[in-house]
């Protein structure tokens, strides 16, 4: 992945995703575009006269400049090409505007000011609307080994197919790829793409994978998938997002929502 779009903000996962962006850029000979966006539209709803915004903006700008200086100082010593974009506006809108010429967008799992709790509205919008995959990096991620084993969460849906296709550059670097399905015998067959077809697609790209089927059991699917990935020492999970309507995901739960509420590793999402 040569063109990496990195969301820069004050959320708790900022340091983690910066490191992941650097690791991917080094491994691929890639370029990082750092996007820092400041919005004045969300700080004072109902402040028709702008007094609260006028008082807050100098502090907001000062904090944004401090973050930029810290991040640029870090980047200056890394030997990776990068550029900086500072834009006014809502972050997901600006990321979407720049995403068509990116290979991946790297973000954190929670929105700024949410205390590290996901899932993120920003992630949801990007996954549904961006033409490229979204890599969600949780706080505490120290590095990203592109050669580490990778796991593809497979349910045969079109979303899973898209995620698999978008992940090929990263899967090609992994020393082992697992295509993992959670068997749910009580469910009716809904999709037309069995795991074998996913494996065949990867083989055409020179990527061999091991197909794994795990019994559903009593645990949540999200916990089952994370446990399977950790057991196999995976450094990346790939999955299709929002297989049902997003409204149903948000109201009823769903695997995507639960995975993003407490991600245990970097997750590459596509829809």
N, C-alpha and C positions, 0 to 999 in steps of 0.2 A: 504494500500500500504506500504509494509515493506521495500522495497529497493528503495530509492529515489536518483536519479542522478541529482545533482544541478550544473548548469553552473555558474562558477565564472568569472566575468569580470568587467570592469570599466563602463559599460553602466548605464544609469540613473535608471534602474529598479532593480539593484543588491540588494539593501536593501529590497525591496518589496518581491522579490522571495525567499530571505533567510528566511524572516519571514514566508512566506507561507510554505516553506519546513519544518521549525521547527514546525509549527502548525499541519501539516499532520503527521509528525514523532511522535509527542506527542500523537495524537489521535489514531494512529495505532500501537504504540510501534515499530516504524520503525527506520531505519538507514539511515543517509545522507552521500552520497559520493560526496565530493566537487571536481569538476574537473576544474582546472585552466590550460589553454593552452595558450602558447605564440608562435606566428608564426613570423619568420623573412622573410617569403616568400612574404608578402604582403606590406612591408613598402617601398621598393625601387625598383619598377619594372624598368627594364632596367639598373640597376646599376651592370654592368657586373664585375666590379672590387671589388665590395663589400664594397666600402669606406663608403657609406651612412649607410649601415647595421652595419658596425663596429662602427660607431659613435653613432648610435641609440640604439644598444643593451644594453649597460650599463644602460641607462636611462629606457628602457623598463623593464629590469630585476629588477631595483630598485623599479619602480612603482608596478610591480607584487608582489614583496616581501612585500611592504607596505600594499597592499590589502590583502595579505595572513595573515599578522600579525593582521590586523584589524578584519578580518573575524574569525580567530581562537580565538581571544580574546572574540568576541561575543559568539561563539559557546561554549567556555569553561564554560560559566555561565548558560547554558540553560538546562543542565541535559539530553541531547539527544545524543545517540551514533553517532559518525561520523568518517570519515577518509578523508584524503586529497591526491589527485593525482595531481602532477604537471607534465605536459607533453609539449614537444615542438611539434608544428604542428598546422594546421588549426582546429579551435574549433569544427566545425561540424564533422570532420573526427574522432577526438578523442572521442567525445560524442557517435558517432555511434559505435565505437569500444567497448565501455563499456556498451552500452544500452541493449545487449541481456540478461544480468543478472540484469536488473533494472525493476521495476514495472512502473515507470514513469520518464520522463525527464522534469525538470523544467527550463525554459528559460525566457528571456525577449522578448518583442515584436519587438525590433529594434536592429540592429547590432551596435557594438561599433563604435563610430565616426560618426554615422548618425544623431546625434542631437535629438535623441528620436523619429525619424520619422520611421514608418514602411511602408510596411511589411518587415520582416527580411528574408534575403536569408538563414540564418542559420535555422530559423524555417521551411521554405519551404523544405529544404533538409532533416531535421530530420523527419518531418511529413511523407514525401514520402518514406523514407528509413528505419527508425527505426522500430524495431519489437514491440515497446511499445508506449503508448500514450504520447503526448507532452502537458504539461501544460504551457500555456503562461500567465505570470503574468505582468500586466501593472504597470508602475510607479505610486506611490501613494497608492497602496494596503497596508493597515495597518496590516491586519490580515486575517486569513482564518478560518472561523467557519465551520467545517465539518458537523455540524448539521443544517446549514442554508438551506433554500429551494434551489433546483437545477433545472435548466431548460435544457432540451434536445431539440435542434433544429432539427426537423424531416422533411425530404423530401422524405423518402422512399427509398433512394439510398443505395447501398451496403456500401458506405462510412459511412452513418449515422448508419447503422447496426453495423459496426465495432466499431465506437465511442461509441455507446450504450453499447456494450458488454465490451469494455475496461473500461468503467466508472462504472461498477457495484460496485466495492468496495467503491467508493465515494458516489454513489447514495444510497447505502444501509444505509449509515450514515445520509443522509439528512432527515429532518423531513417531507419534502414535495417534491415531484418530479412532474414536469410539462413536458409533451410531447407536444411540440408546433409546429404546422404546419402553414405556411403562404399560404393561398389559392390563387391559380392563375388559375382561370377558363379558361383563354384563352390558357393555355398550354396544350399540349397533355399529356396523362398519359405515363410516361416514365419508371416508376419503379414498382416493384412487391410487395413492402412491405408497406402496409397501416399502419397508426399509431396504429391500433388495434393490429397488430402483434407485434409491438414494446412493447405495453403495456402487451401483453400476455407473451412475453419473460421476462420482468421485474417481472411479478407476479410469475413466476417459481423460481425466486430468492428471493421471499418474499418481493418484492418491489412494493407497490401500487403507481400508478401515476394518475394524472388528465390529460386527453387529451384536448388540447385547439387548436382550429382552428381560425386563425386571417385573416380577409379579407386583400387582397393585398394592396389596397389603393394606394396613390400617393407616399408614402415615400419609401426610399430604404429598401430592405429586412433587411439589417444589422441594420438600425435604428429601424425598426419595432421589430426585435428580442430583441435588447437591451432595448427598451422601455417596452416590455412585461416582460422581466426579472426584470427590476428595479421596475415595478409596483407590482410584486409579491415578492419583497425583496429577490431575489435570490443572492446567493454568488458565484455561479458557472454556467457557460454555457458549455454544451457538444455539439460538432458538428463534423460531418464528413467533411474532408477537400478536396478541389480540386476535386469536382464531375465531372468537365470537365477536359480536359487535362490541365496540369499546364501551358503550353504555352498559351492556350486560356485565362486562369485566369489572367496571367501577362499582356497580350496584351489588353484584352477586359475588364478587371475588373473582377467582380465575387464576390459572397458573401464572400468567404474565404479572398480574398485580402482586401475587404473593412472592414471586421471585424478586421483584424489584423493591419490595418492602424491606427485605433484609438480604441483599445479595452477598454470597459467600466468596465470590470470585468475579473477575471481569466477565461480562456477558455481552456477546455480540447479538444484537436484535435487528430483525428486518420484518417487513410486513408485506 
